[in-house]
Amino acid sequence: MFNAADLGWLVPYFILAVAGMLLVLAEAFYKGEDRTALAGLAVAGSLASAVASIVLYRQLGPGETRQVLGTMLIADRLGYVLSAVFAVTTALTALMSPAHQRAHDWRMGEYYGIMLLSASGMVMLAHAANLVTVFLGIETMSIGVYVMVAMRRRSRRGNEAAMKYFLIGAFATGFLMYGMALLYGASGTLSLVRMQGALTSTANPGLVIAGAFLLVVAFGFKVAAVPFHMWAPDAYEGAPTPVTGFMAAAVKAAAIGAMIRVFGVALGGDVLPFGTLGWASPLVVIAALTITIGNIGAIRQDNIKRMLAYSSISHAGVLLVGVCAMGLGSPTGLSSLVFYLIAYSVTTMGAFAIVAYVGSKGRERLLVDDWAGFASQHPAAALAMVICLLSFGGMPPTAGFFGKFYVFKSAMDVYDGQLLWLVIVGVVNSAISIYYYLRIVTAMYFREPNGTFTVTRGAGLMFVIALMPVLIIEMGVMPGWWLRLVG
């Protein structure tokens, strides 16, 4: 049933959607080569959405929920925390983009509108309470990112990356829809809340198992989990660097947010005939493989964007550990997972901002050897990159350290130590990951430069490079406020 009062709880979504459509229209009438003004409007719209999320967050108490538009969406603190994360990540991407567009000659104003429309799909996922809104959110998010990857039309690598991403994404959508259809057949409802009760007493347990496992495969593609990760290195390498950061941070976080809603609500509790461990059984194996193979792939890479792509795959495995802990009843599983999402997003945006800064037209400096001697010419940017890399590796006192610590601790809280082996796999791989992160540090500080670094400069890009390391250290030194924020 439509209720006009419900629209107030959807203000963050409406701001992004309307701003995105206005930006696409503005590009049609915009004159001039510089698109900085459009980027400013994108930043303003994203920050307005983040502020609206914070205001609505404060209007709800811990554990309080509101059903919005019948059973289609839900308003709760978790949704607004995730909405704010997506909106801020979008604003950071918009800040990074003008300098990269000028340096690499792909000035397209519709890019900003498409990015905000994609972010609106992420916000829908954050508040999804129905399989229909889960599907609409994923497709709205994904279609925008497919287009953004191919924005550099004269780049063969970018076109190839977009095509691979699109085809794999369409393949994953088939698994998603088929899994949803089976769950609907077993429960007779699309509402996630009602589905949990209906599946417990279903007369078709086989449909529940098949549907749940198909959703595991579909979301495995979306988060680039092994063995569904084939698209990620090529897509990350071929996309413009700000888009790569947006994909690695916001898109992955949105997919995990959707998993929290689907697996934590519709398939939570003792839904499957063999208990909560039903969908967690394959997911723990996928998490272990993702952490390990992601690290092995990163060790072999000389291209920094491909290295960070495999690193992102490994981090997806850590996120899946949190999802498994949540599904198996860990009392801290959800809060630790959301904390890690925030820490990972901040670190990712900082790292890719510096990658965008180092490259210039005609030479993006994407190989590790290209960064030789970078610290001697740009010490502040090199220090910022070191902080980001240490956070990726889980070294104290950074946000990444506490993010991994809390996720692994939540896994240890699972009854009877079921995930102890998975925690050991995660900790060992975190130690291994330090090797390939330190390769970049070694190149920056302990090798002679190959020449003068011609970098990409821009006020927005420099702001992101300065802000992200500060946030990384702040979250590592004082994580308490952030933990209270996420419950």
C-alpha positions in Angstrom: 0.0 0.0 0.0 1.3 3.5 -0.9 1.7 5.9 2.0 2.9 9.4 1.3 4.5 9.5 4.8 6.9 6.7 3.8 8.6 8.9 1.2 10.3 10.8 4.0 12.3 7.7 4.9 13.5 7.5 1.3 15.0 11.0 1.0 18.6 9.7 0.5 17.5 7.6 -2.4 15.4 10.4 -4.0 18.3 12.9 -3.7 20.7 10.6 -5.6 18.1 9.5 -8.2 16.9 13.1 -9.0 20.4 14.6 -9.0 21.6 11.8 -11.3 18.8 12.5 -13.8 19.4 16.2 -13.7 23.1 15.8 -14.3 22.4 13.6 -17.4 20.1 16.3 -18.7 22.6 19.0 -17.9 25.2 17.4 -20.0 22.9 17.6 -23.0 22.8 21.4 -22.7 26.3 22.0 -21.2 28.7 24.1 -23.3 32.5 24.0 -22.8 35.1 21.4 -22.3 35.6 21.6 -18.5 33.1 19.4 -16.6 34.3 20.5 -13.1 30.9 22.3 -12.5 29.1 19.0 -13.1 31.4 17.2 -10.8 30.7 19.8 -8.1 26.9 19.2 -8.5 27.6 15.5 -8.2 29.5 16.0 -5.0 26.8 18.3 -3.6 24.1 15.7 -4.4 26.0 12.9 -2.8 26.8 14.8 0.3 23.2 15.9 0.6 22.2 12.2 0.5 24.8 11.4 3.1 23.5 14.1 5.4 19.9 13.0 4.9 21.0 9.4 5.9 22.6 10.7 9.1 19.5 12.7 10.0 17.2 9.7 9.5 19.6 7.5 11.3 19.3 9.7 14.4 15.5 9.5 14.3 15.6 5.7 14.8 16.5 4.0 18.0 18.8 0.9 18.2 16.9 -2.1 16.7 13.9 0.1 15.6 12.6 -0.6 12.1 9.9 1.0 9.8 8.3 -0.8 6.9 8.3 1.5 3.9 6.0 1.1 0.9 4.4 -2.0 2.3 7.0 -4.7 2.4 9.2 -3.4 -0.3 11.8 -1.5 1.7 12.8 -1.1 5.3 14.1 1.9 7.3 16.6 1.0 10.0 20.0 2.2 11.3 21.9 -0.4 9.3 20.3 0.8 6.1 21.2 4.5 6.8 24.8 3.7 7.8 25.2 1.8 4.5 23.5 4.6 2.5 25.8 7.2 4.0 28.8 5.0 3.1 27.7 4.7 -0.5 26.9 8.4 -0.8 30.3 9.5 0.6 32.1 7.0 -1.6 30.3 8.5 -4.6 31.2 12.0 -3.5 34.9 11.0 -3.2 34.8 9.4 -6.7 33.3 12.6 -8.1 36.1 14.6 -6.4 38.8 12.4 -8.0 37.4 12.4 -11.5 37.8 15.9 -13.0 41.6 15.8 -12.7 41.8 12.3 -14.2 39.4 13.3 -17.0 41.5 16.3 -17.9 44.8 14.3 -17.8 43.5 11.4 -19.9 41.1 13.2 -22.2 37.7 11.6 -21.5 35.7 14.6 -20.4 32.1 13.3 -20.3 29.6 15.0 -18.1 27.0 12.2 -18.3 29.5 10.2 -16.3 28.5 12.0 -13.1 24.8 11.5 -13.6 25.3 7.8 -14.3 27.4 7.4 -11.2 24.7 8.9 -9.0 22.0 6.8 -10.6 24.2 3.7 -9.9 24.6 4.9 -6.3 20.8 5.2 -6.0 20.6 1.5 -6.8 23.1 0.8 -3.9 20.9 2.8 -1.5 17.9 0.7 -2.6 19.9 -2.4 -1.8 20.7 -1.0 1.7 17.0 -0.8 2.5 15.7 -3.8 0.5 13.0 -5.9 2.2 11.8 -7.7 -0.8 13.3 -9.8 -3.5 12.0 -7.4 -6.2 13.8 -4.4 -4.6 17.0 -6.5 -4.3 16.8 -7.3 -8.0 16.0 -3.7 -9.0 18.8 -2.3 -6.8 21.4 -4.7 -8.2 20.5 -4.0 -11.8 20.3 -0.2 -11.3 23.8 -0.3 -9.7 25.3 -2.7 -12.2 24.1 -1.2 -15.5 25.5 2.2 -14.4 28.9 0.7 -13.6 29.0 -1.2 -17.0 28.7 2.1 -18.7 31.2 3.9 -16.5 33.9 1.2 -17.2 33.6 1.9 -20.9 33.6 5.7 -20.6 37.0 6.0 -22.4 35.6 5.1 -25.7 38.9 5.2 -27.6 40.4 2.7 -25.1 40.4 -0.8 -26.4 41.3 -2.2 -23.0 38.4 -0.2 -21.5 35.9 -1.5 -24.1 37.1 -5.1 -23.6 36.9 -4.7 -19.8 33.3 -3.4 -20.0 32.2 -6.2 -22.3 33.6 -8.9 -20.0 32.0 -7.2 -17.0 28.7 -6.9 -18.8 28.6 -10.5 -20.0 29.6 -11.9 -16.6 27.1 -9.6 -14.9 24.3 -10.8 -17.2 25.3 -14.4 -16.4 25.2 -13.7 -12.7 21.7 -12.1 -13.1 20.4 -15.4 -14.5 21.6 -17.2 -11.4 20.0 -14.5 -9.2 16.6 -14.6 -10.9 16.5 -18.3 -11.0 17.4 -18.5 -7.3 14.7 -15.9 -6.4 12.1 -17.8 -8.4 12.9 -21.1 -6.6 12.6 -19.4 -3.2 9.4 -17.7 -4.2 8.1 -21.1 -5.3 9.0 -22.6 -1.9 7.6 -19.8 0.2 4.8 -18.1 -1.8 6.1 -14.6 -1.0 8.7 -12.2 -2.1 8.9 -10.4 1.3 12.2 -11.2 3.0 10.6 -11.1 6.5 7.6 -13.3 5.6 9.9 -15.6 3.6 11.8 -16.7 6.7 8.7 -17.9 8.4 7.3 -19.5 5.3 10.5 -21.4 4.4 10.7 -22.9 7.9 7.6 -24.9 7.2 7.8 -25.3 3.5 6.7 -28.6 1.8 9.5 -28.1 -0.8 12.9 -28.1 1.0 14.7 -29.0 -2.2 13.6 -25.7 -3.7 15.0 -23.9 -0.7 18.4 -25.6 -1.0 18.7 -25.0 -4.7 17.5 -21.4 -4.5 19.9 -20.6 -1.6 22.8 -22.1 -3.4 22.0 -20.3 -6.7 22.0 -17.0 -4.7 25.4 -17.9 -3.3 26.7 -18.2 -6.8 25.0 -15.0 -8.0 26.4 -12.9 -5.1 29.7 -14.6 -5.5 29.9 -13.0 -9.0 28.9 -9.6 -7.6 31.6 -9.6 -4.9 34.2 -11.3 -7.1 34.6 -14.3 -4.9 36.5 -17.4 -6.2 35.7 -19.1 -8.5 33.5 -16.3 -9.8 36.3 -13.7 -9.9 37.5 -14.0 -13.5 36.1 -10.6 -14.6 37.6 -8.5 -11.8 41.3 -8.1 -12.8 40.5 -7.2 -16.4 37.6 -4.9 -15.5 39.7 -3.1 -12.8 42.6 -2.6 -15.2 40.6 -1.4 -18.1 38.3 1.0 -16.3 39.4 4.6 -15.6 41.1 4.7 -12.2 38.4 6.6 -10.3 35.8 4.1 -11.7 38.0 1.3 -10.5 38.0 2.7 -7.0 34.2 3.1 -7.1 33.8 -0.5 -8.2 36.2 -1.9 -5.6 34.7 0.1 -2.7 31.0 1.0 -3.3 29.9 -1.9 -5.6 31.5 -4.6 -3.4 30.0 -3.0 -0.3 26.6 -2.8 -1.8 26.7 -6.4 -2.8 27.6 -7.4 0.8 24.8 -5.1 2.0 22.4 -7.1 -0.2 23.8 -10.4 1.2 23.2 -9.1 4.7 19.5 -8.5 3.9 18.9 -11.7 2.0 21.0 -14.2 4.0 20.5 -12.5 7.3 16.7 -12.1 7.0 15.1 -14.4 4.5 17.6 -17.3 5.0 18.5 -16.6 8.6 17.7 -18.7 11.6 17.0 -22.4 10.9 15.4 -22.0 7.5 17.1 -24.8 5.7 16.2 -28.4 6.6 19.7 -29.0 7.9 19.9 -25.8 10.0 21.6 -22.5 9.7 24.7 -24.1 8.4 22.9 -24.7 5.1 24.1 -21.8 2.9 27.1 -21.2 5.2 28.5 -24.6 4.3 29.5 -23.7 0.7 30.1 -20.0 1.7 32.9 -20.9 4.2 34.7 -22.9 1.6 34.3 -20.0 -1.0 35.6 -17.6 1.6 38.7 -19.7 2.3 39.4 -20.1 -1.4 38.8 -16.4 -2.1 41.2 -15.2 0.6 43.9 -17.7 -0.5 43.6 -17.5 -4.3 43.2 -13.7 -4.2 46.5 -13.4 -2.4 48.3 -15.9 -4.7 47.1 -14.0 -7.7 48.2 -10.6 -6.2 51.8 -11.9 -5.5 52.3 -12.6 -9.2 51.2 -9.2 -10.5 53.4 -6.4 -11.7 50.5 -4.1 -12.7 49.3 -2.2 -9.6 45.7 -2.1 -10.7 45.6 -5.8 -11.3 47.5 -6.3 -8.0 44.8 -4.2 -6.2 42.1 -6.2 -8.0 43.4 -9.5 -6.6 43.8 -7.8 -3.3 40.1 -6.8 -3.5 39.2 -10.4 -4.2 41.1 -11.5 -1.1 39.3 -8.8 1.0 36.0 -10.1 -0.4 36.9 -13.4 1.2 37.3 -11.7 4.6 33.9 -10.0 4.1 32.4 -13.4 3.4 33.9 -14.6 6.7 31.8 -11.9 8.4 28.7 -13.0 6.5 29.3 -16.6 7.6 29.8 -15.5 11.2 26.5 -13.5 11.0 24.6 -16.5 9.6 25.9 -18.9 12.2 24.7 -16.7 15.0 27.7 -14.6 16.1 26.4 -11.7 18.2 29.0 -9.4 16.8 28.9 -10.7 13.2 26.8 -7.9 11.7 28.5 -4.9 13.5 32.1 -6.2 12.7 31.1 -6.8 9.0 29.8 -3.2 8.7 32.9 -1.8 10.4 35.1 -3.7 8.0 33.0 -2.4 5.0 33.7 1.2 6.1 37.4 0.6 6.8 37.8 -1.1 3.4 36.0 1.6 1.5 38.1 4.4 3.0 41.3 2.5 2.3 40.4 1.6 -1.2 39.4 5.2 -2.2 42.7 6.5 -0.8 44.8 3.9 -2.6 43.1 4.5 -6.0 43.2 8.3 -5.6 47.0 8.0 -5.3 47.2 5.7 -8.3 45.2 8.3 -10.2 47.6 11.0 -9.0 50.8 9.2 -10.1 49.6 8.6 -13.7 49.6 11.3 -16.4 48.5 11.4 -20.0 50.4 9.0 -22.1 51.9 7.2 -19.1 49.7 6.0 -16.3 52.7 4.3 -14.4 50.7 1.2 -13.6 53.7 -1.1 -13.1 55.4 -1.5 -9.8 58.8 -0.6 -11.3 57.3 2.7 -12.6 56.9 3.9 -8.9 60.7 3.6 -8.3 61.9 6.7 -6.4 58.4 8.2 -6.0 59.0 9.0 -2.3 62.0 11.2 -3.1 59.9 13.5 -5.3 56.5 13.3 -3.7 57.0 12.3 -0.1 53.5 13.2 1.2 51.7 11.1 -1.5 54.1 8.2 -0.9 53.4 8.3 2.9 49.7 8.3 2.2 50.1 5.3 0.0 52.1 3.5 2.7 49.3 4.1 5.2 46.7 2.7 2.7 48.8 -0.4 2.0 49.4 -1.1 5.7 45.7 -0.8 6.2 45.1 -3.3 3.4 47.6 -5.6 5.0 45.9 -5.3 8.4 48.8 -3.7 10.2 48.2 -1.6 13.4 47.3 1.1 14.1 45.1 1.3 11.0 41.5 0.8 10.2 42.3 -2.3 8.3 43.8 -3.9 11.4 40.8 -3.5 13.6 38.5 -4.3 10.7 40.1 -7.7 10.3 40.4 -8.2 14.0 36.7 -7.7 14.6 35.7 -9.9 11.7 37.9 -12.7 12.8 36.8 -12.3 16.4 33.2 -12.5 15.4 34.0 -15.8 13.6 35.7 -17.1 16.8 32.4 -16.3 18.7 30.5 -18.9 16.6 29.4 -21.9 18.6 31.8 -24.7 19.1 34.6 -23.1 17.1 33.1 -24.1 13.8 35.0 -21.3 12.0 38.4 -21.6 13.8 40.0 -23.1 10.7 38.7 -20.3 8.6 40.1 -17.7 11.0 43.5 -19.4 10.8 43.4 -19.3 7.0 42.5 -15.6 7.1 45.3 -14.6 9.5 47.9 -16.6 7.7 46.9 -15.0 4.4 46.9 -11.5 6.0 50.5 -12.1 6.9 51.3 -13.3 3.3 49.6 -10.2 1.8 52.2 -7.9 3.4 54.7 -9.2 0.9 53.1 -7.8 -2.2 52.0 -4.5 -0.5 55.6 -3.9 0.6 56.8 -4.4 -3.0 55.3 -1.0 -3.8 56.8 0.5 -0.6 60.2 -0.9 -1.6 59.9 0.6 -5.1 58.9 4.0 -3.7 61.5 4.3 -1.0 64.5 2.1 -1.9 64.9 2.5 -5.7 66.3 5.3 -7.8 63.7 7.2 -9.8 63.6 6.5 -13.6 63.0 10.2 -14.3 60.8 13.1 -13.2 57.3 12.2 -12.1 54.6 14.1 -14.0 51.6 13.7 -11.8 47.9 14.5 -12.2 46.9 17.4 -10.1 43.5 18.6 -9.0 42.0 20.2 -5.9 39.5 17.4 -5.4 42.0 14.6 -6.0 44.5 16.2 -3.5 41.7 16.5 -0.9 40.9 12.8 -1.2 44.6 11.9 -0.9 45.0 14.0 2.2 41.7 12.9 3.9 41.8 9.2 3.5 45.0 8.4 5.4 43.8 10.6 8.3 40.5 8.6 8.5 42.4 5.3 8.3 44.6 6.3 11.3 41.6 7.8 13.2 39.6 4.5 12.7 42.6 2.5 13.9 43.4 4.7 16.9 39.8 5.4 18.0 37.5 2.6 16.6 35.0 2.9 19.5 32.9 5.6 18.0 32.6 3.7 14.7 31.7 0.5 16.5 28.9 2.3 18.3 27.8 3.8 15.0 27.4 0.3 13.5 25.8 -1.2 16.6 
